[in-house]
């Protein structure tokens, strides 16, 4: 009887240890999934905020009465910012292509398509609408979250 009791104690302790090990593994896997989700959302939020701040500052830097315009690149909205250097006129085009915010600087009058751009950050959508001196900028991240901002052309001109 003593030997049977001893075997039951060992089996019980071993079973308890196995349950503890499985539950510990389960907690670690759940924690990793939560971390991955939080990290992904923080990265997407960073890209959305950064892209809005980036475009707002570009408009403010351009300033002036003709500080910006909107156009299309491959069927999507594009922000066009004129500039001059060494006696030549240039345009900086900011648009989205292939889930990336892109920027291309070309001589004024050059036709722009997605191949001209340099990737800035991940972003799946850009919406621009102009209401007088107000430019509304809407962005969509790669997870489908949307955010919007606005910049006034007069305020940009007064800063410069």
ABEGO torsion letter per residue (X at the ends): XAAAAAAAAAAAAAAAAAAAAAAAAAAAAAAAAAAAAAAAAAAAAAAAAAAAAAAAAAAAAAEEAAABBBBBBGGBBBBBBBBBBGGBBBBBBBBBBGGBBBBBBBBBGBBBBAAABBBABBBABBBBBBBEABBBBBBBBAAGBBBBBBBBAAAAAAAX
